[in-house]
Amino acid sequence: MRYQGGEVGRVFVVRFEDGDDVLDGLTEIAVREGIRAAAFHLVGGLKRGRFVAGPEREEMPPIPVWRELEESHEIVGFGTIFPHDGKPKIHFHGAFGKRDSVKMGCLREGAEAFLVLEAIVMEITGTNAMRVSDPESGMALLRL
């Protein structure tokens, strides 16, 4: 285990409106506001999105199990933003519910807000954490 201390910097309250791309929006905020590192919460609705629900098997490199949201779902979850190759990289895990069905996973693309989706983004200062490409896993992993 490795860890670093940091401080909470600025806090942003974000309202995504119907049809907004959530992952692109978070990246845009990070770029526009000069946010190097952050933690964020999401709550509200998504009407589309592709997420990974674990690997096929516990082997390297992992083969992702892709799932898709094709209609509105309630969403709640937590994510981080750290730089990868000089750009903000979003990592978000959430639960997606519709009626009696709940799915969970790592939201990776095509995340489209339904009606309204709220985010609280908390900047983290005083850390040099970043994502680095890992050749064994093929993923951008956190490095301290």
C-alpha positions in Angstrom: 0.0 0.0 0.0 1.2 3.5 -0.8 -0.4 6.8 0.1 0.0 10.6 0.2 -1.6 13.4 2.1 -3.3 16.2 0.4 -5.8 19.0 1.0 -9.2 19.8 -0.3 -9.0 22.8 -2.6 -12.0 24.3 -4.4 -15.3 22.6 -4.5 -17.5 22.7 -7.6 -21.3 22.0 -7.7 -22.3 20.8 -11.2 -25.7 20.3 -12.8 -25.7 18.2 -15.9 -28.8 18.7 -18.0 -30.7 16.2 -20.1 -28.5 14.9 -22.9 -25.2 16.2 -21.5 -22.2 13.9 -21.8 -21.2 13.4 -18.2 -17.6 12.1 -18.6 -16.8 14.7 -21.3 -18.3 17.4 -19.0 -16.2 16.4 -16.0 -13.1 16.4 -18.2 -14.0 19.8 -19.6 -14.4 21.2 -16.0 -11.0 19.8 -15.0 -9.3 21.4 -18.0 -11.1 24.7 -17.8 -10.5 25.1 -14.0 -7.0 23.7 -14.0 -7.9 20.8 -11.7 -5.1 18.3 -11.6 -6.6 15.9 -9.0 -10.1 15.6 -7.6 -12.7 13.3 -6.1 -16.3 13.5 -7.1 -19.8 12.1 -6.4 -22.6 11.7 -8.9 -26.3 11.4 -8.2 -29.3 11.6 -10.6 -30.2 10.0 -13.8 -28.5 8.5 -16.9 -30.2 7.5 -20.1 -27.3 6.0 -21.8 -23.8 4.7 -21.0 -21.3 1.9 -21.4 -19.7 0.4 -18.3 -17.4 -2.5 -17.4 -18.7 -5.0 -14.9 -15.5 -6.8 -14.0 -13.0 -8.9 -16.0 -13.9 -12.2 -17.7 -11.3 -13.9 -15.6 -8.7 -13.0 -13.0 -5.8 -12.9 -15.5 -3.5 -10.3 -17.1 -4.3 -8.4 -19.2 -8.0 -8.4 -18.0 -10.7 -8.9 -20.6 -13.5 -6.4 -19.7 -17.1 -7.5 -19.4 -19.0 -4.6 -21.2 -22.5 -3.7 -20.3 -24.8 -1.0 -21.7 -27.5 1.3 -20.3 -30.0 1.9 -23.1 -32.7 3.6 -21.2 -33.0 5.9 -18.1 -31.5 4.6 -14.8 -31.0 6.1 -11.4 -27.3 6.5 -10.6 -25.2 7.0 -7.6 -21.4 6.7 -7.3 -17.9 8.0 -6.7 -15.0 8.8 -8.9 -11.6 10.3 -9.2 -9.7 12.6 -11.6 -5.9 12.3 -12.0 -3.7 13.2 -15.0 -2.7 10.6 -17.5 -0.4 11.7 -20.3 -1.0 15.3 -19.4 -4.8 15.1 -19.6 -7.5 14.5 -16.9 -8.5 10.9 -16.7 -11.8 10.0 -15.1 -12.3 6.9 -13.1 -15.9 6.4 -11.9 -17.7 3.4 -10.3 -21.4 3.6 -9.8 -24.7 1.7 -9.3 -27.3 2.0 -12.0 -30.9 1.1 -11.1 -34.2 0.7 -12.9 -37.3 -0.8 -11.3 -36.0 -3.9 -9.4 -32.8 -4.2 -11.4 -29.5 -2.8 -10.2 -26.3 -2.9 -12.2 -22.9 -1.8 -11.0 -19.6 -1.0 -12.7 -17.0 1.3 -14.1 -18.7 3.9 -16.4 -16.4 4.4 -19.4 -18.1 5.9 -22.3 -21.3 7.4 -23.8 -22.6 8.6 -20.4 -25.6 10.7 -21.2 -27.5 12.5 -18.4 -31.3 12.0 -18.0 -33.3 15.0 -16.9 -30.8 16.1 -14.3 -27.6 14.7 -12.9 -25.7 16.4 -10.1 -22.0 16.3 -9.3 -19.9 17.5 -6.4 -16.3 17.8 -7.5 -13.7 18.3 -4.7 -10.2 19.4 -5.9 -7.3 17.7 -4.2 -4.1 19.8 -3.8 -0.7 18.9 -2.5 -0.3 15.5 -4.2 1.6 14.3 -7.2 -0.6 11.3 -7.9 -1.2 10.5 -11.5 -2.2 7.7 -13.8 0.5 5.8 -15.7 0.0 3.3 -18.4 0.7 -0.2 -17.1 1.9 -2.6 -19.8 0.9 -5.8 -17.9 -2.8 -4.8 -17.4 -3.1 -2.4 -20.4 -4.7 0.1 -18.0 -3.9 3.6 -16.7 -3.2 2.9 -13.0 -2.7 5.3 -10.2 0.9 6.0 -9.2 2.0 8.0 -6.1 
